[in-house]
Amino acid sequence: MKKIIIFISLLVLFFFGEIALTFSDKGYPSLLNDEEVPFSLVLDNHYSDFEGTGNIDKQVDSFIKKWKIQGASLAVTKDEKLVYAKGFGIANSETGEEVKPGHLFRIASVSKLITAVAIMKLHENGLIDLDETVFGEKGILNDSAFRSYRDKRLESITIRHLLNHTAGWSRYSGDPVFSSLYIARKMDVEAPAKFDDILTYTLSRRLNYKPGTRYSYSNFGYVILGEIIERKSGMLYQDYVVMNIFKPLDIHDMHIGKSYYHEKYPNEVRYHSSVGAMTTYDMDGSGEQVPIYYGGNNMELLGPAGGWVASAPELIKFLTAIDGFDGQPDILSEGSISQMTDPNSAGMGLFGWRGTDKYGTWWRTGYLTGSSALMVRQKDGINWVVMINTSTSKHSRIHRYVSGLMFGAVNRVGEWPEIDLFSMDSNTPHPIAEIPATNPKL
């Protein structure tokens, strides 16, 4: 009997090993793909054609023309049903390919919301205490390499401090995540600097303030959270998120993005700038000048803080699982969702979210040179996502104009159709064809 069990175990390992090799050959991480076809790839723009969206289409077309945006992707849910998903403009200026709902975009700092949800999931499962210390002899990252720090205040940094951006690092002193080439030179290591090197370098410097006493936005704090997720779960950060958050939600096409154009996913858009060439030194230390969005930033390192790529339909499906509405079960408890969005519970900053207001609106922004993303939850049961593949003259401030566009356009739709594009698959008939001819008009 024991020999049979061993044989079966080896057979299972061989089977999954073959699957991993198959996906590796395609350039995909092993746990991020299975036989499921992502519903987002089944969607087409015309599935969202109905009278009520004519105003949205017109305004978005005008918007991307005004700001010289190559391509954009939108998704809207009403009462947690996907009622609108469309691409606009060009996905790739070299090929002329048009944007479809299934195209992947970099979502930049929207990635922080994914990481915060993963932390809260571990917290709910009893594997993490939010007030657990991170550094020092009793800390989570207590490796000998991380014990040679100058500032004893580091020993009071907790997971909560990392979540709400109060850990003691100021963004005005430079963000280590975007300094991997500089740190590699300072540490005399191969470029780009790896996480351990960057953390060692950062710990050798004094904190800017006492942890927990001030808010200062920190990408590196969320990169550290990714390492904590790995330590506490026993899994790679990306694998934990995929297996414990995305797959249970039937999300199959969200990944940590790649740094160079030739590495991009087959259905990922190309990134552009409408304000001229934006170049920097290649992060590999070669001294070559490259576009900032292709070789300027280490996307794999940035992962937990800003490295994910997603389609608008799948990203908004993730949003419906943490929005606190009753249309479908959330991936987190009501208490966790409340703690993430309530400044009084979270502390000086929110967990993952960029902001909330007294009207029940929650939002998360993301910006990297060449791309931006904005995700909003409205109190009235409407959620929406907008992703763009072009830097404009407004840079990160483009979010202000996108929000003005969307609040106006979406809220002018008097009634949404009784469809749910989340349920689409390759065998589903055209959903709009079944809607009665008495569709509401603007």
matplotlib code that plots the C-alpha trace (Angstrom):
import matplotlib.pyplot as plt

x = [0.0, 2.8, 4.5, 1.2, 0.9, 4.5, 3.9, 0.7, 2.5, 5.3, 2.8, 1.0, 4.3, 5.2, 1.8, 2.0, 5.6, 4.7, 2.0, 4.5, 6.9, 4.2, 3.2, 6.9, 7.5, 4.7, 6.3, 3.5, 4.2, 3.2, 0.3, -1.3, -2.8, -5.1, -7.6, -10.1, -10.6, -10.8, -14.2, -12.6, -11.2, -14.7, -16.1, -16.2, -17.0, -20.3, -21.6, -22.0, -23.8, -27.2, -28.9, -27.9, -24.2, -24.1, -23.2, -20.4, -18.9, -19.1, -17.5, -14.7, -13.9, -13.7, -11.6, -8.9, -8.7, -8.3, -5.5, -3.8, -4.3, -3.6, -5.9, -8.2, -10.4, -13.5, -15.7, -18.9, -20.9, -24.4, -25.5, -22.4, -23.3, -21.0, -23.2, -20.5, -17.0, -15.4, -12.0, -11.3, -8.5, -5.3, -3.7, -0.4, 0.7, 3.1, 0.4, -2.7, -4.5, -7.7, -8.3, -10.8, -12.1, -9.6, -6.5, -4.2, -2.9, -0.5, -2.6, 0.3, -0.6, -4.0, -1.7, -1.5, -5.2, -4.5, -1.7, -3.8, -6.5, -4.0, -2.7, -6.3, -7.0, -4.0, -5.2, -8.6, -7.0, -5.1, -1.7, -1.0, -1.4, -1.7, 0.2, 3.0, 6.5, 8.4, 12.1, 14.3, 15.0, 11.3, 10.2, 9.0, 12.0, 14.6, 17.2, 20.8, 21.2, 18.4, 19.7, 22.5, 20.4, 21.3, 17.8, 16.3, 12.9, 12.8, 12.0, 8.6, 7.4, 4.3, 2.3, -0.3, 2.3, 3.2, -0.4, -1.4, 1.9, 3.1, 6.2, 8.7, 10.0, 9.3, 8.7, 10.7, 13.8, 13.6, 11.7, 14.0, 11.7, 12.6, 16.3, 17.4, 20.1, 21.5, 21.3, 23.1, 26.0, 26.1, 25.9, 28.3, 25.9, 24.7, 22.0, 19.1, 19.4, 17.3, 14.8, 17.3, 19.9, 17.4, 16.1, 19.6, 20.5, 17.3, 17.7, 21.2, 19.7, 17.7, 14.0, 12.5, 10.0, 8.9, 6.6, 2.9, 3.2, 3.0, 1.5, 3.9, 3.1, 5.5, 5.8, 8.6, 6.4, 4.1, 7.0, 7.9, 4.3, 4.8, 7.8, 5.7, 3.0, 5.6, 7.0, 3.6, 1.9, 4.9, 4.1, 5.5, 3.6, 2.0, 1.0, -0.7, -2.7, -3.7, -4.6, -6.4, -8.0, -8.2, -9.0, -11.9, -13.3, -12.9, -10.2, -7.6, -5.8, -4.2, -0.4, 2.7, 3.9, 7.2, 9.8, 10.6, 8.5, 9.6, 8.5, 4.9, 1.9, 0.4, -2.8, -1.0, -1.2, 1.9, 2.6, 3.1, 3.7, 1.9, 4.4, 7.5, 10.2, 10.5, 13.8, 16.1, 19.0, 18.3, 17.9, 20.2, 23.2, 24.2, 24.2, 21.7, 19.0, 15.5, 11.9, 11.0, 8.1, 10.4, 13.4, 13.4, 11.5, 11.8, 8.2, 8.9, 10.3, 7.5, 5.0, 3.1, 3.2, 2.6, 3.4, 0.2, -1.4, -5.1, -8.0, -10.8, -13.5, -11.4, -10.2, -13.7, -14.7, -12.0, -13.6, -17.0, -15.5, -14.4, -17.0, -19.3, -22.4, -24.9, -24.9, -22.4, -20.3, -17.2, -13.8, -13.3, -15.4, -17.5, -15.2, -12.0, -13.6, -14.7, -11.2, -9.6, -11.9, -12.4, -9.6, -10.6, -10.0, -7.0, -5.1, -3.7, -4.0, -6.3, -5.4, -4.8, -7.4, -6.3, -9.3, -12.9, -15.4, -18.5, -20.8, -19.7, -17.3, -14.0, -11.3, -7.9, -5.5, -2.5, 0.1, 3.3, 4.9, 3.0, -0.1, -2.7, -5.6, -8.5, -11.0, -14.1, -16.8, -19.9, -22.5, -25.4, -24.2, -22.2, -18.5, -16.2, -12.7, -10.7, -7.3, -5.1, -1.9, -0.5, 1.2, -0.3, 0.9, -1.0, 0.9, -0.6, -3.1, -4.9, -7.0, -8.8, -10.0, -10.9, -13.0, -14.8, -15.5, -16.8, -18.9, -20.7, -21.0, -22.0, -24.4, -26.3, -27.4, -30.9, -31.2, -28.8, -29.7, -30.5, -27.4, -24.3, -21.2, -19.4, -21.4, -20.2, -18.4, -17.7, -21.1, -23.2, -25.3, -25.0, -26.5, -27.7, -29.8, -32.2, -32.9, -36.4, -36.6, -37.8, -34.3, -34.2, -32.9, -30.8]
y = [0.0, 2.4, 1.8, 2.5, 5.8, 6.8, 5.9, 8.0, 10.9, 10.8, 10.5, 13.7, 15.6, 14.5, 15.6, 19.0, 19.4, 18.8, 21.4, 23.9, 23.2, 23.7, 27.1, 28.1, 27.5, 30.0, 32.5, 32.2, 31.5, 27.9, 28.5, 31.3, 29.3, 26.3, 25.0, 27.7, 30.3, 33.7, 35.1, 38.4, 36.9, 35.8, 39.3, 41.6, 45.3, 44.9, 42.9, 46.2, 48.0, 49.3, 52.6, 53.6, 53.5, 55.7, 58.7, 56.8, 55.7, 59.2, 60.9, 58.3, 58.7, 62.4, 62.0, 59.8, 62.1, 65.2, 63.7, 61.9, 58.5, 55.5, 53.0, 52.6, 49.9, 50.3, 48.1, 48.9, 46.8, 47.5, 45.6, 43.4, 42.4, 43.3, 45.5, 47.2, 46.2, 47.9, 48.8, 52.0, 53.0, 51.1, 48.4, 48.4, 51.2, 48.9, 46.4, 48.7, 46.1, 47.6, 47.4, 44.6, 43.9, 41.0, 43.1, 43.3, 46.7, 47.5, 48.6, 50.2, 51.0, 49.4, 46.4, 47.6, 46.8, 43.2, 42.9, 44.4, 41.9, 39.0, 40.3, 40.5, 37.0, 35.7, 37.7, 36.1, 32.7, 33.4, 33.4, 37.1, 39.6, 43.1, 44.5, 41.9, 43.5, 43.1, 43.6, 42.8, 39.5, 38.8, 40.2, 38.4, 39.3, 38.5, 37.1, 37.9, 39.9, 42.3, 42.8, 45.3, 48.4, 51.8, 53.0, 51.0, 52.5, 50.0, 47.3, 49.0, 48.7, 46.5, 45.1, 47.7, 50.5, 49.0, 48.7, 52.3, 54.0, 55.0, 52.8, 55.7, 56.1, 59.4, 59.4, 62.6, 60.8, 58.6, 55.4, 52.3, 50.5, 52.9, 53.1, 49.5, 50.6, 53.2, 50.7, 48.0, 50.4, 51.4, 47.8, 46.6, 43.9, 42.9, 45.2, 45.4, 45.1, 42.3, 42.6, 41.5, 44.0, 46.8, 46.0, 45.7, 49.1, 50.7, 49.4, 50.9, 54.3, 56.1, 56.4, 59.8, 59.6, 57.4, 54.6, 55.2, 59.0, 60.2, 59.2, 59.1, 57.0, 54.1, 51.7, 49.8, 49.2, 47.1, 45.3, 44.3, 43.1, 40.8, 39.2, 38.8, 37.1, 34.6, 34.0, 33.5, 31.5, 29.3, 30.2, 32.6, 35.9, 35.7, 32.0, 32.8, 35.6, 33.5, 30.3, 32.0, 35.1, 35.0, 31.4, 31.2, 34.3, 32.6, 35.1, 33.5, 36.2, 38.5, 38.3, 40.1, 42.1, 42.0, 44.8, 44.6, 44.8, 41.4, 39.8, 41.1, 38.8, 37.9, 39.9, 42.8, 46.3, 48.3, 51.4, 54.8, 58.5, 61.4, 64.0, 62.8, 60.3, 59.4, 57.6, 56.5, 54.1, 50.5, 48.9, 46.1, 48.3, 48.3, 52.1, 51.9, 54.5, 52.8, 54.0, 54.3, 51.8, 49.2, 48.6, 51.6, 49.9, 46.4, 45.2, 41.9, 43.7, 46.3, 43.4, 43.8, 47.6, 48.2, 45.3, 43.5, 43.5, 42.8, 43.2, 45.7, 43.0, 40.8, 43.7, 44.8, 41.3, 41.5, 44.8, 43.2, 40.7, 43.5, 46.2, 45.2, 45.0, 42.1, 41.0, 38.2, 36.9, 38.9, 37.3, 39.0, 39.4, 42.5, 43.4, 43.2, 45.3, 47.9, 48.0, 48.5, 51.4, 53.2, 55.6, 55.3, 51.5, 51.4, 54.3, 57.3, 55.7, 53.1, 49.5, 49.3, 51.9, 55.4, 57.1, 57.0, 59.7, 60.2, 59.4, 55.8, 56.3, 54.3, 54.7, 53.3, 55.0, 53.6, 55.3, 54.3, 56.1, 54.8, 53.6, 54.4, 52.8, 54.1, 51.9, 53.4, 51.9, 54.1, 53.9, 53.4, 49.9, 51.0, 50.2, 51.2, 50.7, 52.7, 51.7, 53.7, 52.7, 56.2, 58.9, 62.3, 65.8, 65.5, 62.4, 61.0, 63.9, 62.4, 60.6, 63.8, 64.1, 60.4, 60.6, 63.7, 61.8, 58.7, 60.1, 62.2, 59.5, 56.6, 58.4, 59.7, 56.1, 56.0, 52.2, 49.4, 46.3, 43.0, 41.3, 39.9, 39.6, 37.9, 34.7, 34.8, 31.8, 30.6, 28.9, 31.9, 33.6, 37.3, 38.8, 42.1, 40.5, 39.2, 42.6, 43.9, 46.8, 49.1, 49.8, 53.0, 56.1, 58.9]
z = [0.0, 0.9, -2.5, -4.3, -2.4, -3.3, -6.9, -7.1, -5.4, -8.0, -10.8, -9.5, -9.2, -12.8, -14.1, -12.6, -13.5, -17.2, -16.9, -15.4, -18.3, -20.8, -19.4, -18.9, -22.6, -23.4, -21.1, -18.5, -14.7, -13.9, -11.5, -13.4, -16.2, -16.5, -19.0, -18.2, -21.0, -19.3, -19.9, -20.8, -23.9, -25.0, -24.8, -27.8, -27.9, -29.6, -26.7, -24.9, -27.7, -26.5, -26.6, -23.0, -23.7, -26.8, -24.6, -22.9, -26.2, -27.6, -24.6, -24.4, -28.1, -27.6, -24.5, -26.0, -29.0, -26.9, -24.8, -27.7, -26.0, -28.1, -26.3, -23.3, -21.8, -19.7, -17.6, -15.6, -13.2, -11.9, -8.8, -9.3, -12.8, -15.7, -17.9, -20.0, -21.2, -24.2, -25.6, -27.4, -29.8, -30.6, -28.4, -30.3, -32.6, -34.5, -35.5, -35.5, -33.4, -31.8, -28.1, -27.0, -23.5, -23.1, -23.6, -20.5, -19.2, -16.4, -13.4, -11.5, -7.9, -8.1, -7.4, -3.8, -3.3, -4.4, -1.9, 0.9, 0.2, 0.3, 3.7, 5.1, 3.8, 5.7, 8.7, 8.6, 8.4, 11.6, 9.8, 10.3, 13.2, 11.7, 14.7, 14.4, 14.1, 10.8, 11.8, 14.7, 16.5, 17.0, 13.6, 10.6, 8.5, 11.2, 8.8, 9.9, 6.6, 7.8, 11.4, 10.6, 10.8, 12.2, 13.4, 16.3, 15.5, 12.7, 15.3, 15.9, 12.3, 12.0, 9.2, 9.8, 9.3, 6.0, 4.9, 5.8, 4.7, 8.2, 8.5, 8.7, 5.1, 3.3, -0.5, -0.6, 0.3, -2.8, -3.4, -3.3, -5.7, -8.5, -7.6, -8.3, -10.7, -8.2, -5.3, -7.3, -7.9, -4.2, -3.0, -5.7, -6.9, -10.3, -11.7, -11.3, -7.5, -6.0, -3.1, -0.5, -1.6, -1.7, 1.7, 3.2, 1.7, 2.9, 6.4, 6.6, 6.5, 9.2, 9.1, 8.3, 11.2, 14.0, 12.7, 13.2, 13.6, 10.0, 6.6, 3.7, 0.6, 0.2, -2.7, -0.9, 2.0, -0.2, -1.8, 1.8, 2.3, -0.7, 1.0, 4.2, 2.3, 1.0, 4.5, 6.1, 3.4, 2.3, -1.3, -3.8, -3.6, -7.0, -6.5, -3.2, -4.8, -7.8, -5.8, -2.9, -4.4, -8.2, -8.9, -6.3, -8.2, -11.6, -12.6, -14.9, -16.7, -14.1, -13.8, -12.6, -15.7, -17.4, -17.8, -21.5, -24.6, -25.9, -22.6, -22.6, -22.6, -26.0, -25.3, -23.5, -25.0, -26.0, -23.8, -25.3, -24.5, -26.2, -24.9, -26.8, -26.0, -22.3, -21.8, -19.0, -18.4, -18.8, -15.4, -16.4, -16.0, -19.6, -19.9, -22.8, -23.1, -23.2, -23.0, -19.3, -19.7, -21.4, -19.3, -17.0, -14.1, -12.6, -12.9, -11.2, -8.1, -8.2, -8.3, -4.9, -5.1, -8.8, -11.1, -12.0, -15.4, -15.9, -18.3, -17.3, -17.0, -14.7, -12.6, -12.0, -11.1, -8.4, -7.3, -6.9, -4.5, -2.1, -2.5, 0.4, -1.8, -1.6, -5.2, -4.7, -1.7, -1.0, -0.7, 2.6, 5.7, 6.3, 9.2, 7.0, 4.2, 6.7, 8.3, 4.8, 3.9, 7.3, 8.2, 11.9, 11.8, 9.4, 11.0, 9.2, 5.8, 4.2, 3.4, -0.3, -1.3, -2.2, -0.8, 0.4, 1.2, 3.3, 0.4, 0.1, -2.8, -2.7, -5.3, -6.2, -8.7, -10.5, -12.7, -14.3, -17.3, -20.3, -18.5, -15.9, -14.2, -12.1, -10.2, -8.4, -6.3, -6.0, -3.2, -5.7, -6.7, -9.7, -10.0, -12.9, -14.2, -16.7, -18.0, -20.5, -22.4, -22.9, -20.8, -21.4, -20.5, -17.3, -16.2, -13.0, -12.8, -15.7, -13.1, -12.3, -15.9, -16.2, -13.1, -14.4, -17.6, -16.0, -13.2, -15.8, -18.5, -16.3, -14.1, -17.2, -18.1, -16.8, -16.8, -17.6, -19.5, -17.7, -18.7, -17.0, -19.1, -16.3, -17.3, -20.9, -22.3, -25.9, -26.0, -24.8, -27.5, -28.1, -24.9, -26.3, -29.0, -26.4, -24.8, -25.7, -28.1, -25.4, -24.1, -22.1, -23.8, -22.3]

ax = plt.figure().add_subplot(projection="3d")
ax.plot(x, y, z, "-o")
ax.set_aspect("equal")
plt.show()
